[in-house]
Amino acid sequence: MLTKITRLEKLGGFRLRLRFSDGSEGVHDFAPMVAEPGPVMEPLRDEQYFARVFLEFGAPTWPNGFDIAPEWLRREMAAAGELSQVAAE
């Protein structure tokens, strides 16, 4: 089963609270990512533009077409100790 993000909450700055389809949830700071060079990252450096993030097919996506694979993001967050299990709703 593919991992998807089922809920996304904007926390200000470059931080998002994400809930994954496996029931894990955590907060991730994307500031290091948006600081990376490249034309696709440039608009994301503006906090107002970054806040335009939305879910498309279970992946965080921005209006310029940039998206992040949920499986990769979950692995990164797990390795950083940013995830916890949440109770079923």
PyMOL Python script that loads the backbone (N, CA, C, O; Angstrom):
from pymol import cmd

cmd.read_pdbstr("""\
ATOM      1  N   MET A   1       0.835  -1.184   0.000  1.00  0.00           N
ATOM      2  CA  MET A   1       0.000   0.000   0.000  1.00  0.00           C
ATOM      3  C   MET A   1       0.880   1.246   0.000  1.00  0.00           C
ATOM      4  O   MET A   1       1.830   1.346   0.776  1.00  0.00           O
ATOM      5  N   LEU A   2       0.560   2.174  -0.858  1.00  0.00           N
ATOM      6  CA  LEU A   2       1.330   3.406  -0.938  1.00  0.00           C
ATOM      7  C   LEU A   2       1.008   4.322   0.235  1.00  0.00           C
ATOM      8  O   LEU A   2      -0.140   4.424   0.670  1.00  0.00           O
ATOM      9  N   THR A   3       2.031   4.977   0.729  1.00  0.00           N
ATOM     10  CA  THR A   3       1.849   5.957   1.781  1.00  0.00           C
ATOM     11  C   THR A   3       1.345   7.249   1.160  1.00  0.00           C
ATOM     12  O   THR A   3       1.870   7.715   0.149  1.00  0.00           O
ATOM     13  N   LYS A   4       0.325   7.819   1.775  1.00  0.00           N
ATOM     14  CA  LYS A   4      -0.197   9.114   1.339  1.00  0.00           C
ATOM     15  C   LYS A   4      -0.310  10.019   2.555  1.00  0.00           C
ATOM     16  O   LYS A   4      -0.354   9.548   3.691  1.00  0.00           O
ATOM     17  N   ILE A   5      -0.356  11.295   2.309  1.00  0.00           N
ATOM     18  CA  ILE A   5      -0.646  12.249   3.371  1.00  0.00           C
ATOM     19  C   ILE A   5      -2.149  12.480   3.356  1.00  0.00           C
ATOM     20  O   ILE A   5      -2.729  12.806   2.320  1.00  0.00           O
ATOM     21  N   THR A   6      -2.764  12.310   4.506  1.00  0.00           N
ATOM     22  CA  THR A   6      -4.221  12.435   4.588  1.00  0.00           C
ATOM     23  C   THR A   6      -4.653  13.765   5.186  1.00  0.00           C
ATOM     24  O   THR A   6      -5.803  14.176   5.031  1.00  0.00           O
ATOM     25  N   ARG A   7      -3.732  14.438   5.868  1.00  0.00           N
ATOM     26  CA  ARG A   7      -4.058  15.744   6.444  1.00  0.00           C
ATOM     27  C   ARG A   7      -2.815  16.602   6.483  1.00  0.00           C
ATOM     28  O   ARG A   7      -1.721  16.125   6.785  1.00  0.00           O
ATOM     29  N   LEU A   8      -2.994  17.871   6.174  1.00  0.00           N
ATOM     30  CA  LEU A   8      -1.890  18.818   6.140  1.00  0.00           C
ATOM     31  C   LEU A   8      -2.361  20.057   6.886  1.00  0.00           C
ATOM     32  O   LEU A   8      -3.437  20.587   6.611  1.00  0.00           O
ATOM     33  N   GLU A   9      -1.550  20.514   7.830  1.00  0.00           N
ATOM     34  CA  GLU A   9      -1.886  21.721   8.593  1.00  0.00           C
ATOM     35  C   GLU A   9      -0.708  22.686   8.513  1.00  0.00           C
ATOM     36  O   GLU A   9       0.428  22.314   8.805  1.00  0.00           O
ATOM     37  N   LYS A  10      -0.983  23.914   8.118  1.00  0.00           N
ATOM     38  CA  LYS A  10       0.052  24.940   8.005  1.00  0.00           C
ATOM     39  C   LYS A  10       0.276  25.552   9.383  1.00  0.00           C
ATOM     40  O   LYS A  10      -0.675  25.984  10.035  1.00  0.00           O
ATOM     41  N   LEU A  11       1.531  25.589   9.829  1.00  0.00           N
ATOM     42  CA  LEU A  11       1.851  26.075  11.158  1.00  0.00           C
ATOM     43  C   LEU A  11       2.566  27.418  11.155  1.00  0.00           C
ATOM     44  O   LEU A  11       2.904  27.936  12.219  1.00  0.00           O
ATOM     45  N   GLY A  12       2.796  27.978  10.005  1.00  0.00           N
ATOM     46  CA  GLY A  12       3.531  29.236   9.914  1.00  0.00           C
ATOM     47  C   GLY A  12       4.983  28.978   9.566  1.00  0.00           C
ATOM     48  O   GLY A  12       5.507  27.885   9.781  1.00  0.00           O
ATOM     49  N   GLY A  13       5.614  29.988   9.031  1.00  0.00           N
ATOM     50  CA  GLY A  13       6.979  29.810   8.549  1.00  0.00           C
ATOM     51  C   GLY A  13       6.981  28.735   7.480  1.00  0.00           C
ATOM     52  O   GLY A  13       6.149  28.746   6.573  1.00  0.00           O
ATOM     53  N   PHE A  14       7.904  27.823   7.590  1.00  0.00           N
ATOM     54  CA  PHE A  14       8.004  26.727   6.625  1.00  0.00           C
ATOM     55  C   PHE A  14       7.681  25.389   7.288  1.00  0.00           C
ATOM     56  O   PHE A  14       8.169  24.341   6.867  1.00  0.00           O
ATOM     57  N   ARG A  15       6.849  25.442   8.331  1.00  0.00           N
ATOM     58  CA  ARG A  15       6.510  24.239   9.089  1.00  0.00           C
ATOM     59  C   ARG A  15       5.113  23.747   8.737  1.00  0.00           C
ATOM     60  O   ARG A  15       4.167  24.524   8.613  1.00  0.00           O
ATOM     61  N   LEU A  16       5.015  22.423   8.577  1.00  0.00           N
ATOM     62  CA  LEU A  16       3.736  21.777   8.309  1.00  0.00           C
ATOM     63  C   LEU A  16       3.564  20.593   9.258  1.00  0.00           C
ATOM     64  O   LEU A  16       4.517  19.865   9.538  1.00  0.00           O
ATOM     65  N   ARG A  17       2.339  20.412   9.748  1.00  0.00           N
ATOM     66  CA  ARG A  17       1.986  19.190  10.467  1.00  0.00           C
ATOM     67  C   ARG A  17       1.351  18.268   9.435  1.00  0.00           C
ATOM     68  O   ARG A  17       0.426  18.654   8.721  1.00  0.00           O
ATOM     69  N   LEU A  18       1.862  17.043   9.370  1.00  0.00           N
ATOM     70  CA  LEU A  18       1.420  16.092   8.357  1.00  0.00           C
ATOM     71  C   LEU A  18       0.937  14.813   9.019  1.00  0.00           C
ATOM     72  O   LEU A  18       1.561  14.315   9.956  1.00  0.00           O
ATOM     73  N   ARG A  19      -0.172  14.286   8.530  1.00  0.00           N
ATOM     74  CA  ARG A  19      -0.648  12.969   8.971  1.00  0.00           C
ATOM     75  C   ARG A  19      -0.610  12.047   7.763  1.00  0.00           C
ATOM     76  O   ARG A  19      -1.083  12.385   6.678  1.00  0.00           O
ATOM     77  N   PHE A  20      -0.032  10.869   7.985  1.00  0.00           N
ATOM     78  CA  PHE A  20       0.120   9.891   6.916  1.00  0.00           C
ATOM     79  C   PHE A  20      -0.954   8.822   7.007  1.00  0.00           C
ATOM     80  O   PHE A  20      -1.580   8.641   8.051  1.00  0.00           O
ATOM     81  N   SER A  21      -1.160   8.120   5.913  1.00  0.00           N
ATOM     82  CA  SER A  21      -2.207   7.100   5.829  1.00  0.00           C
ATOM     83  C   SER A  21      -1.969   5.916   6.770  1.00  0.00           C
ATOM     84  O   SER A  21      -2.888   5.139   7.029  1.00  0.00           O
ATOM     85  N   ASP A  22      -0.746   5.773   7.282  1.00  0.00           N
ATOM     86  CA  ASP A  22      -0.470   4.692   8.228  1.00  0.00           C
ATOM     87  C   ASP A  22      -0.752   5.091   9.676  1.00  0.00           C
ATOM     88  O   ASP A  22      -0.506   4.309  10.595  1.00  0.00           O
ATOM     89  N   GLY A  23      -1.270   6.312   9.884  1.00  0.00           N
ATOM     90  CA  GLY A  23      -1.598   6.773  11.230  1.00  0.00           C
ATOM     91  C   GLY A  23      -0.486   7.532  11.921  1.00  0.00           C
ATOM     92  O   GLY A  23      -0.668   7.980  13.053  1.00  0.00           O
ATOM     93  N   SER A  24       0.657   7.692  11.280  1.00  0.00           N
ATOM     94  CA  SER A  24       1.736   8.476  11.885  1.00  0.00           C
ATOM     95  C   SER A  24       1.524   9.948  11.565  1.00  0.00           C
ATOM     96  O   SER A  24       0.907  10.302  10.561  1.00  0.00           O
ATOM     97  N   GLU A  25       2.048  10.795  12.439  1.00  0.00           N
ATOM     98  CA  GLU A  25       1.864  12.239  12.295  1.00  0.00           C
ATOM     99  C   GLU A  25       3.077  12.944  12.868  1.00  0.00           C
ATOM    100  O   GLU A  25       3.723  12.442  13.788  1.00  0.00           O
ATOM    101  N   GLY A  26       3.379  14.095  12.326  1.00  0.00           N
ATOM    102  CA  GLY A  26       4.487  14.875  12.860  1.00  0.00           C
ATOM    103  C   GLY A  26       4.579  16.234  12.208  1.00  0.00           C
ATOM    104  O   GLY A  26       3.866  16.544  11.253  1.00  0.00           O
ATOM    105  N   VAL A  27       5.479  17.037  12.750  1.00  0.00           N
ATOM    106  CA  VAL A  27       5.739  18.387  12.246  1.00  0.00           C
ATOM    107  C   VAL A  27       7.099  18.372  11.565  1.00  0.00           C
ATOM    108  O   VAL A  27       8.076  17.846  12.100  1.00  0.00           O
ATOM    109  N   HIS A  28       7.141  18.957  10.382  1.00  0.00           N
ATOM    110  CA  HIS A  28       8.400  19.028   9.637  1.00  0.00           C
ATOM    111  C   HIS A  28       8.658  20.468   9.234  1.00  0.00           C
ATOM    112  O   HIS A  28       7.759  21.169   8.769  1.00  0.00           O
ATOM    113  N   ASP A  29       9.912  20.906   9.422  1.00  0.00           N
ATOM    114  CA  ASP A  29      10.333  22.240   9.009  1.00  0.00           C
ATOM    115  C   ASP A  29      11.010  22.118   7.643  1.00  0.00           C
ATOM    116  O   ASP A  29      12.041  21.460   7.505  1.00  0.00           O
ATOM    117  N   PHE A  30      10.421  22.754   6.652  1.00  0.00           N
ATOM    118  CA  PHE A  30      10.921  22.670   5.284  1.00  0.00           C
ATOM    119  C   PHE A  30      11.933  23.774   4.958  1.00  0.00           C
ATOM    120  O   PHE A  30      12.360  23.895   3.809  1.00  0.00           O
ATOM    121  N   ALA A  31      12.325  24.587   5.961  1.00  0.00           N
ATOM    122  CA  ALA A  31      13.254  25.697   5.716  1.00  0.00           C
ATOM    123  C   ALA A  31      14.552  25.243   5.042  1.00  0.00           C
ATOM    124  O   ALA A  31      14.985  25.893   4.091  1.00  0.00           O
ATOM    125  N   PRO A  32      15.192  24.159   5.491  1.00  0.00           N
ATOM    126  CA  PRO A  32      16.416  23.737   4.799  1.00  0.00           C
ATOM    127  C   PRO A  32      16.162  23.359   3.339  1.00  0.00           C
ATOM    128  O   PRO A  32      17.001  23.623   2.477  1.00  0.00           O
ATOM    129  N   MET A  33      15.019  22.748   3.059  1.00  0.00           N
ATOM    130  CA  MET A  33      14.703  22.345   1.695  1.00  0.00           C
ATOM    131  C   MET A  33      14.512  23.566   0.794  1.00  0.00           C
ATOM    132  O   MET A  33      15.063  23.615  -0.306  1.00  0.00           O
ATOM    133  N   VAL A  34      13.731  24.553   1.255  1.00  0.00           N
ATOM    134  CA  VAL A  34      13.457  25.704   0.383  1.00  0.00           C
ATOM    135  C   VAL A  34      14.690  26.595   0.214  1.00  0.00           C
ATOM    136  O   VAL A  34      14.734  27.420  -0.699  1.00  0.00           O
ATOM    137  N   ALA A  35      15.688  26.435   1.085  1.00  0.00           N
ATOM    138  CA  ALA A  35      16.929  27.203   0.952  1.00  0.00           C
ATOM    139  C   ALA A  35      17.848  26.628  -0.118  1.00  0.00           C
ATOM    140  O   ALA A  35      18.817  27.275  -0.515  1.00  0.00           O
ATOM    141  N   GLU A  36      17.554  25.423  -0.587  1.00  0.00           N
ATOM    142  CA  GLU A  36      18.392  24.809  -1.619  1.00  0.00           C
ATOM    143  C   GLU A  36      18.297  25.604  -2.916  1.00  0.00           C
ATOM    144  O   GLU A  36      17.254  26.189  -3.209  1.00  0.00           O
ATOM    145  N   PRO A  37      19.371  25.630  -3.690  1.00  0.00           N
ATOM    146  CA  PRO A  37      19.348  26.383  -4.951  1.00  0.00           C
ATOM    147  C   PRO A  37      18.435  25.737  -5.986  1.00  0.00           C
ATOM    148  O   PRO A  37      18.129  24.547  -5.925  1.00  0.00           O
ATOM    149  N   GLY A  38      18.021  26.546  -6.918  1.00  0.00           N
ATOM    150  CA  GLY A  38      17.230  26.035  -8.032  1.00  0.00           C
ATOM    151  C   GLY A  38      15.986  26.860  -8.274  1.00  0.00           C
ATOM    152  O   GLY A  38      15.382  27.386  -7.339  1.00  0.00           O
ATOM    153  N   PRO A  39      15.604  26.969  -9.546  1.00  0.00           N
ATOM    154  CA  PRO A  39      14.465  27.814  -9.890  1.00  0.00           C
ATOM    155  C   PRO A  39      13.135  27.322  -9.330  1.00  0.00           C
ATOM    156  O   PRO A  39      12.248  28.136  -9.073  1.00  0.00           O
ATOM    157  N   VAL A  40      12.970  26.018  -9.133  1.00  0.00           N
ATOM    158  CA  VAL A  40      11.704  25.503  -8.618  1.00  0.00           C
ATOM    159  C   VAL A  40      11.543  25.859  -7.138  1.00  0.00           C
ATOM    160  O   VAL A  40      10.417  25.985  -6.657  1.00  0.00           O
ATOM    161  N   MET A  41      12.637  26.022  -6.418  1.00  0.00           N
ATOM    162  CA  MET A  41      12.580  26.371  -4.993  1.00  0.00           C
ATOM    163  C   MET A  41      12.391  27.860  -4.758  1.00  0.00           C
ATOM    164  O   MET A  41      11.888  28.264  -3.710  1.00  0.00           O
ATOM    165  N   GLU A  42      12.787  28.675  -5.718  1.00  0.00           N
ATOM    166  CA  GLU A  42      12.765  30.125  -5.513  1.00  0.00           C
ATOM    167  C   GLU A  42      11.413  30.658  -5.029  1.00  0.00           C
ATOM    168  O   GLU A  42      11.396  31.407  -4.052  1.00  0.00           O
ATOM    169  N   PRO A  43      10.282  30.318  -5.651  1.00  0.00           N
ATOM    170  CA  PRO A  43       9.013  30.861  -5.158  1.00  0.00           C
ATOM    171  C   PRO A  43       8.661  30.360  -3.754  1.00  0.00           C
ATOM    172  O   PRO A  43       7.992  31.066  -2.999  1.00  0.00           O
ATOM    173  N   LEU A  44       9.102  29.157  -3.400  1.00  0.00           N
ATOM    174  CA  LEU A  44       8.772  28.583  -2.096  1.00  0.00           C
ATOM    175  C   LEU A  44       9.475  29.291  -0.955  1.00  0.00           C
ATOM    176  O   LEU A  44       9.089  29.118   0.201  1.00  0.00           O
ATOM    177  N   ARG A  45      10.496  30.083  -1.248  1.00  0.00           N
ATOM    178  CA  ARG A  45      11.214  30.826  -0.203  1.00  0.00           C
ATOM    179  C   ARG A  45      10.369  31.950   0.382  1.00  0.00           C
ATOM    180  O   ARG A  45      10.666  32.456   1.464  1.00  0.00           O
ATOM    181  N   ASP A  46       9.322  32.337  -0.329  1.00  0.00           N
ATOM    182  CA  ASP A  46       8.376  33.337   0.176  1.00  0.00           C
ATOM    183  C   ASP A  46       7.350  32.599   1.043  1.00  0.00           C
ATOM    184  O   ASP A  46       6.666  31.693   0.566  1.00  0.00           O
ATOM    185  N   GLU A  47       7.247  32.994   2.321  1.00  0.00           N
ATOM    186  CA  GLU A  47       6.362  32.271   3.244  1.00  0.00           C
ATOM    187  C   GLU A  47       4.907  32.273   2.785  1.00  0.00           C
ATOM    188  O   GLU A  47       4.191  31.291   2.983  1.00  0.00           O
ATOM    189  N   GLN A  48       4.469  33.368   2.174  1.00  0.00           N
ATOM    190  CA  GLN A  48       3.079  33.415   1.697  1.00  0.00           C
ATOM    191  C   GLN A  48       2.867  32.430   0.558  1.00  0.00           C
ATOM    192  O   GLN A  48       1.821  31.786   0.482  1.00  0.00           O
ATOM    193  N   TYR A  49       3.835  32.308  -0.316  1.00  0.00           N
ATOM    194  CA  TYR A  49       3.727  31.334  -1.406  1.00  0.00           C
ATOM    195  C   TYR A  49       3.811  29.914  -0.849  1.00  0.00           C
ATOM    196  O   TYR A  49       3.050  29.037  -1.256  1.00  0.00           O
ATOM    197  N   PHE A  50       4.741  29.692   0.085  1.00  0.00           N
ATOM    198  CA  PHE A  50       4.869  28.369   0.698  1.00  0.00           C
ATOM    199  C   PHE A  50       3.535  27.939   1.308  1.00  0.00           C
ATOM    200  O   PHE A  50       3.162  26.768   1.231  1.00  0.00           O
ATOM    201  N   ALA A  51       2.819  28.888   1.915  1.00  0.00           N
ATOM    202  CA  ALA A  51       1.537  28.595   2.574  1.00  0.00           C
ATOM    203  C   ALA A  51       0.438  28.218   1.583  1.00  0.00           C
ATOM    204  O   ALA A  51      -0.646  27.813   2.002  1.00  0.00           O
ATOM    205  N   ARG A  52       0.687  28.339   0.310  1.00  0.00           N
ATOM    206  CA  ARG A  52      -0.302  27.944  -0.702  1.00  0.00           C
ATOM    207  C   ARG A  52      -0.268  26.445  -0.980  1.00  0.00           C
ATOM    208  O   ARG A  52      -0.913  25.974  -1.916  1.00  0.00           O
ATOM    209  N   VAL A  53       0.472  25.704  -0.184  1.00  0.00           N
ATOM    210  CA  VAL A  53       0.574  24.245  -0.328  1.00  0.00           C
ATOM    211  C   VAL A  53      -0.813  23.613  -0.217  1.00  0.00           C
ATOM    212  O   VAL A  53      -1.668  24.074   0.539  1.00  0.00           O
ATOM    213  N   PHE A  54      -1.008  22.556  -0.981  1.00  0.00           N
ATOM    214  CA  PHE A  54      -2.262  21.796  -0.942  1.00  0.00           C
ATOM    215  C   PHE A  54      -1.928  20.335  -1.197  1.00  0.00           C
ATOM    216  O   PHE A  54      -0.837  20.010  -1.665  1.00  0.00           O
ATOM    217  N   LEU A  55      -2.874  19.459  -0.887  1.00  0.00           N
ATOM    218  CA  LEU A  55      -2.684  18.031  -1.147  1.00  0.00           C
ATOM    219  C   LEU A  55      -3.229  17.675  -2.519  1.00  0.00           C
ATOM    220  O   LEU A  55      -4.356  18.029  -2.865  1.00  0.00           O
ATOM    221  N   GLU A  56      -2.419  16.973  -3.294  1.00  0.00           N
ATOM    222  CA  GLU A  56      -2.859  16.461  -4.592  1.00  0.00           C
ATOM    223  C   GLU A  56      -2.407  15.012  -4.669  1.00  0.00           C
ATOM    224  O   GLU A  56      -1.211  14.722  -4.663  1.00  0.00           O
ATOM    225  N   PHE A  57      -3.359  14.122  -4.740  1.00  0.00           N
ATOM    226  CA  PHE A  57      -3.077  12.685  -4.764  1.00  0.00           C
ATOM    227  C   PHE A  57      -2.225  12.263  -3.568  1.00  0.00           C
ATOM    228  O   PHE A  57      -1.357  11.398  -3.693  1.00  0.00           O
ATOM    229  N   GLY A  58      -2.476  12.879  -2.402  1.00  0.00           N
ATOM    230  CA  GLY A  58      -1.785  12.513  -1.174  1.00  0.00           C
ATOM    231  C   GLY A  58      -0.383  13.058  -1.029  1.00  0.00           C
ATOM    232  O   GLY A  58       0.364  12.612  -0.159  1.00  0.00           O
ATOM    233  N   ALA A  59      -0.003  14.027  -1.875  1.00  0.00           N
ATOM    234  CA  ALA A  59       1.331  14.619  -1.810  1.00  0.00           C
ATOM    235  C   ALA A  59       1.231  16.132  -1.625  1.00  0.00           C
ATOM    236  O   ALA A  59       0.384  16.772  -2.250  1.00  0.00           O
ATOM    237  N   PRO A  60       2.088  16.720  -0.769  1.00  0.00           N
ATOM    238  CA  PRO A  60       2.118  18.178  -0.673  1.00  0.00           C
ATOM    239  C   PRO A  60       2.573  18.758  -2.007  1.00  0.00           C
ATOM    240  O   PRO A  60       3.590  18.346  -2.565  1.00  0.00           O
ATOM    241  N   THR A  61       1.808  19.715  -2.504  1.00  0.00           N
ATOM    242  CA  THR A  61       2.031  20.266  -3.841  1.00  0.00           C
ATOM    243  C   THR A  61       1.871  21.781  -3.780  1.00  0.00           C
ATOM    244  O   THR A  61       1.073  22.300  -2.999  1.00  0.00           O
ATOM    245  N   TRP A  62       2.632  22.480  -4.606  1.00  0.00           N
ATOM    246  CA  TRP A  62       2.550  23.937  -4.675  1.00  0.00           C
ATOM    247  C   TRP A  62       2.090  24.341  -6.071  1.00  0.00           C
ATOM    248  O   TRP A  62       2.188  23.556  -7.014  1.00  0.00           O
ATOM    249  N   PRO A  63       1.585  25.574  -6.201  1.00  0.00           N
ATOM    250  CA  PRO A  63       1.041  26.013  -7.496  1.00  0.00           C
ATOM    251  C   PRO A  63       2.025  25.958  -8.660  1.00  0.00           C
ATOM    252  O   PRO A  63       1.600  25.874  -9.812  1.00  0.00           O
ATOM    253  N   ASN A  64       3.335  26.003  -8.389  1.00  0.00           N
ATOM    254  CA  ASN A  64       4.307  25.934  -9.486  1.00  0.00           C
ATOM    255  C   ASN A  64       4.556  24.504  -9.955  1.00  0.00           C
ATOM    256  O   ASN A  64       5.398  24.274 -10.824  1.00  0.00           O
ATOM    257  N   GLY A  65       3.814  23.524  -9.375  1.00  0.00           N
ATOM    258  CA  GLY A  65       3.941  22.133  -9.793  1.00  0.00           C
ATOM    259  C   GLY A  65       4.904  21.316  -8.956  1.00  0.00           C
ATOM    260  O   GLY A  65       4.973  20.098  -9.117  1.00  0.00           O
ATOM    261  N   PHE A  66       5.652  21.958  -8.065  1.00  0.00           N
ATOM    262  CA  PHE A  66       6.577  21.217  -7.206  1.00  0.00           C
ATOM    263  C   PHE A  66       5.784  20.391  -6.213  1.00  0.00           C
ATOM    264  O   PHE A  66       4.839  20.881  -5.595  1.00  0.00           O
ATOM    265  N   ASP A  67       6.174  19.130  -6.064  1.00  0.00           N
ATOM    266  CA  ASP A  67       5.532  18.282  -5.060  1.00  0.00           C
ATOM    267  C   ASP A  67       6.600  17.412  -4.402  1.00  0.00           C
ATOM    268  O   ASP A  67       7.731  17.311  -4.875  1.00  0.00           O
ATOM    269  N   ILE A  68       6.201  16.792  -3.298  1.00  0.00           N
ATOM    270  CA  ILE A  68       7.125  15.947  -2.542  1.00  0.00           C
ATOM    271  C   ILE A  68       6.495  14.578  -2.404  1.00  0.00           C
ATOM    272  O   ILE A  68       5.335  14.457  -2.011  1.00  0.00           O
ATOM    273  N   ALA A  69       7.256  13.546  -2.726  1.00  0.00           N
ATOM    274  CA  ALA A  69       6.763  12.174  -2.602  1.00  0.00           C
ATOM    275  C   ALA A  69       6.497  11.868  -1.128  1.00  0.00           C
ATOM    276  O   ALA A  69       7.403  11.995  -0.305  1.00  0.00           O
ATOM    277  N   PRO A  70       5.274  11.468  -0.782  1.00  0.00           N
ATOM    278  CA  PRO A  70       4.950  11.191   0.615  1.00  0.00           C
ATOM    279  C   PRO A  70       5.808  10.092   1.231  1.00  0.00           C
ATOM    280  O   PRO A  70       6.135  10.164   2.416  1.00  0.00           O
ATOM    281  N   GLU A  71       6.180   9.071   0.448  1.00  0.00           N
ATOM    282  CA  GLU A  71       7.005   7.986   0.971  1.00  0.00           C
ATOM    283  C   GLU A  71       8.368   8.508   1.403  1.00  0.00           C
ATOM    284  O   GLU A  71       8.864   8.149   2.471  1.00  0.00           O
ATOM    285  N   TRP A  72       8.975   9.358   0.574  1.00  0.00           N
ATOM    286  CA  TRP A  72      10.273   9.947   0.895  1.00  0.00           C
ATOM    287  C   TRP A  72      10.158  10.832   2.125  1.00  0.00           C
ATOM    288  O   TRP A  72      10.998  10.765   3.023  1.00  0.00           O
ATOM    289  N   LEU A  73       9.119  11.663   2.171  1.00  0.00           N
ATOM    290  CA  LEU A  73       8.937  12.578   3.294  1.00  0.00           C
ATOM    291  C   LEU A  73       8.746  11.806   4.598  1.00  0.00           C
ATOM    292  O   LEU A  73       9.296  12.193   5.630  1.00  0.00           O
ATOM    293  N   ARG A  74       7.980  10.731   4.564  1.00  0.00           N
ATOM    294  CA  ARG A  74       7.761   9.933   5.761  1.00  0.00           C
ATOM    295  C   ARG A  74       9.073   9.321   6.249  1.00  0.00           C
ATOM    296  O   ARG A  74       9.342   9.312   7.450  1.00  0.00           O
ATOM    297  N   ARG A  75       9.889   8.812   5.328  1.00  0.00           N
ATOM    298  CA  ARG A  75      11.195   8.250   5.708  1.00  0.00           C
ATOM    299  C   ARG A  75      12.090   9.314   6.345  1.00  0.00           C
ATOM    300  O   ARG A  75      12.742   9.054   7.356  1.00  0.00           O
ATOM    301  N   GLU A  76      12.122  10.502   5.760  1.00  0.00           N
ATOM    302  CA  GLU A  76      12.929  11.604   6.293  1.00  0.00           C
ATOM    303  C   GLU A  76      12.475  11.996   7.694  1.00  0.00           C
ATOM    304  O   GLU A  76      13.294  12.202   8.589  1.00  0.00           O
ATOM    305  N   MET A  77      11.160  12.095   7.873  1.00  0.00           N
ATOM    306  CA  MET A  77      10.613  12.487   9.167  1.00  0.00           C
ATOM    307  C   MET A  77      10.857  11.391  10.210  1.00  0.00           C
ATOM    308  O   MET A  77      11.151  11.698  11.365  1.00  0.00           O
ATOM    309  N   ALA A  78      10.741  10.137   9.822  1.00  0.00           N
ATOM    310  CA  ALA A  78      11.002   9.027  10.747  1.00  0.00           C
ATOM    311  C   ALA A  78      12.467   9.034  11.173  1.00  0.00           C
ATOM    312  O   ALA A  78      12.768   8.857  12.354  1.00  0.00           O
ATOM    313  N   ALA A  79      13.375   9.236  10.229  1.00  0.00           N
ATOM    314  CA  ALA A  79      14.807   9.255  10.536  1.00  0.00           C
ATOM    315  C   ALA A  79      15.159  10.411  11.472  1.00  0.00           C
ATOM    316  O   ALA A  79      16.092  10.302  12.268  1.00  0.00           O
ATOM    317  N   ALA A  80      14.417  11.516  11.380  1.00  0.00           N
ATOM    318  CA  ALA A  80      14.670  12.686  12.230  1.00  0.00           C
ATOM    319  C   ALA A  80      13.932  12.599  13.568  1.00  0.00           C
ATOM    320  O   ALA A  80      14.046  13.501  14.398  1.00  0.00           O
ATOM    321  N   GLY A  81      13.183  11.525  13.780  1.00  0.00           N
ATOM    322  CA  GLY A  81      12.435  11.379  15.024  1.00  0.00           C
ATOM    323  C   GLY A  81      11.249  12.321  15.136  1.00  0.00           C
ATOM    324  O   GLY A  81      10.845  12.687  16.240  1.00  0.00           O
ATOM    325  N   GLU A  82      10.691  12.713  14.001  1.00  0.00           N
ATOM    326  CA  GLU A  82       9.595  13.691  13.991  1.00  0.00           C
ATOM    327  C   GLU A  82       8.208  13.058  13.986  1.00  0.00           C
ATOM    328  O   GLU A  82       7.214  13.784  14.007  1.00  0.00           O
ATOM    329  N   LEU A  83       8.108  11.740  13.958  1.00  0.00           N
ATOM    330  CA  LEU A  83       6.811  11.090  13.835  1.00  0.00           C
ATOM    331  C   LEU A  83       6.355  10.435  15.125  1.00  0.00           C
ATOM    332  O   LEU A  83       7.159   9.957  15.927  1.00  0.00           O
ATOM    333  N   SER A  84       5.052  10.427  15.300  1.00  0.00           N
ATOM    334  CA  SER A  84       4.427   9.653  16.380  1.00  0.00           C
ATOM    335  C   SER A  84       3.145   9.058  15.824  1.00  0.00           C
ATOM    336  O   SER A  84       2.607   9.531  14.822  1.00  0.00           O
ATOM    337  N   GLN A  85       2.663   8.015  16.486  1.00  0.00           N
ATOM    338  CA  GLN A  85       1.386   7.403  16.086  1.00  0.00           C
ATOM    339  C   GLN A  85       0.250   8.178  16.736  1.00  0.00           C
ATOM    340  O   GLN A  85       0.357   8.608  17.884  1.00  0.00           O
ATOM    341  N   VAL A  86      -0.827   8.351  15.999  1.00  0.00           N
ATOM    342  CA  VAL A  86      -1.997   9.034  16.545  1.00  0.00           C
ATOM    343  C   VAL A  86      -3.117   8.034  16.721  1.00  0.00           C
ATOM    344  O   VAL A  86      -3.191   7.028  16.014  1.00  0.00           O
ATOM    345  N   ALA A  87      -3.985   8.321  17.667  1.00  0.00           N
ATOM    346  CA  ALA A  87      -5.133   7.432  17.912  1.00  0.00           C
ATOM    347  C   ALA A  87      -6.081   7.492  16.736  1.00  0.00           C
ATOM    348  O   ALA A  87      -6.182   8.521  16.068  1.00  0.00           O
ATOM    349  N   ALA A  88      -6.765   6.421  16.482  1.00  0.00           N
ATOM    350  CA  ALA A  88      -7.758   6.383  15.396  1.00  0.00           C
ATOM    351  C   ALA A  88      -8.878   7.358  15.721  1.00  0.00           C
ATOM    352  O   ALA A  88      -9.286   7.517  16.871  1.00  0.00           O
ATOM    353  N   GLU A  89      -9.356   8.002  14.671  1.00  0.00           N
ATOM    354  CA  GLU A  89     -10.427   8.984  14.861  1.00  0.00           C
ATOM    355  C   GLU A  89     -11.777   8.334  14.736  1.00  0.00           C
ATOM    356  O   GLU A  89     -12.800   9.007  14.867  1.00  0.00           O
TER     357      GLU A  89
END
""", "prot")
cmd.dss("prot")
cmd.show_as("cartoon", "prot")
cmd.util.cbc("prot")
cmd.orient("prot")
